[in-house]
Amino acid sequence: MIENQIKFIELNIKAINEANFNLNDIEDGIALFGSITNLKTFLKGYFITRLNERNFSDKLVKEFAEINFVKARIVEIANQHYITKSDLQSFYDDILQRNLINEISKDDFINNSLNFIQNSIPNSYHFGYTKTSLKKILEKQYDFIFSNGFPTNLLNINTGVMTANAGDSAQFLFLARAILAGYNCSNVDVRSSRYDAVVDFNNVLLRLQIKGVSSSNAISFKDRDRGGQGIDHTHITNKGKESLPQIVIFMLPWIKKLGFVI
């Protein structure tokens, strides 16, 4: 079966990387993979396996450098090596940013950053008081900057499962920050609940729905539609419902105190 699946990918990778690709339009597609989600999961796993091959990662970077790191041409390399465009772009986003750390002096980076801040503040005594704290923060954040943030989905989990897990991770990150800030709060374990956490705010119990933000700064005030095999996501009972933005607006000053960027 795996050999047939790889052969299918080799024959159809260009179509797979097109914007309007539909697995139903290609013969044997559904029979081999069952769904587009399973196909993408297989492709990601196949790519990860090949990254363990000697020099394959270096070869991908070299080929991208030869076309001057033009983002629009990633698909050409992806098609050549039977990789989805999105997976290859994620690979480049990660490894090229990590490689920058080998080209930069940590001490110079920190000192230049401090000099920039100092030159931006008219009162030298103000900067002098905060300099030591700023330097410690820059030292702690240095490696994190070039690692492209927290690593995600290292184990190649199914896309649908990973989406749910990402929501859980955002929930627990928020709770950890709230607890660290000194608030009493609790996680809500009931998945069907329309709120994710309960926080004691000035002796008032607040029910919070927590939203994770990844690739953009847009926040939706609408629940996700229910999905999955055997579920009609178009049915009215499975449609996401609107949240109450008034509550979020009321909470914004408090949320910013926890260090979240809105």
HELIX and SHEET records of a PDB file:
HELIX    1   1 ILE A    2  ILE A   16  1                                  15    
HELIX    2   2 LEU A   23  ASP A   25  5                                   3    
HELIX    3   3 GLY A   29  PHE A   33  1                                   5    
HELIX    4   4 ILE A   36  LEU A   51  1                                  16    
HELIX    5   5 PHE A   56  GLU A   66  1                                  11    
HELIX    6   6 LYS A   71  ARG A   73  5                                   3    
HELIX    7   7 ILE A   74  GLN A   80  1                                   7    
HELIX    8   8 LYS A   85  ASN A   99  1                                  15    
HELIX    9   9 LEU A  100  ASN A  102  5                                   3    
HELIX   10  10 LYS A  106  SER A  120  1                                  15    
HELIX   11  11 SER A  124  PHE A  146  1                                  23    
HELIX   12  12 THR A  159  LEU A  180  1                                  22    
HELIX   13  13 ILE A  236  ASN A  238  5                                   3    
HELIX   14  14 PRO A  245  LYS A  257  1                                  13    
SHEET    1   A 3 ASN A 184  ASN A 187  0                                        
SHEET    2   A 3 ALA A 197  PHE A 201 -1                                        
SHEET    3   A 3 VAL A 204  LEU A 208 -1                                        
END                                                                             
